[in-house]
Amino acid sequence: MPEQTERRLGAVLMNALSMACEQKDIDVARLVYQALQLVMTRRTGADEVEKRAEMADTLQAVYDRYAALERALTAGGQRSTL
């Protein structure tokens, strides 16, 4: 199978959340964050728990960027527009 199929949905969503934060697109960041929460809180087998544990530091860093963007935009009274 192609190499791309080995990527985990959680990893793809973390990358998307990171990119949305980079671009300061809070609307997209909120939606991607919700999707990431769904993916990361599903019940899974033991092998998935191990893979998620490996992602913990990266997940924390991405969440910190998202939370900082939320705080900055909330404090500044900014809202993104479509």
Sequence and secondary structure as in RCSB ss.txt:
>XXXX:A:sequence
MPEQTERRLGAVLMNALSMACEQKDIDVARLVYQALQLVMTRRTGADEVEKRAEMADTLQAVYDRYAALERALTA
GGQRSTL
>XXXX:A:secstr
  GGGGS HHHHHHHHHHHHHHTT HHHHHHHHHHHHHHHTS   HHHHHHHHHTHHHHHHHHHHHHHHHHHHHH
TT     
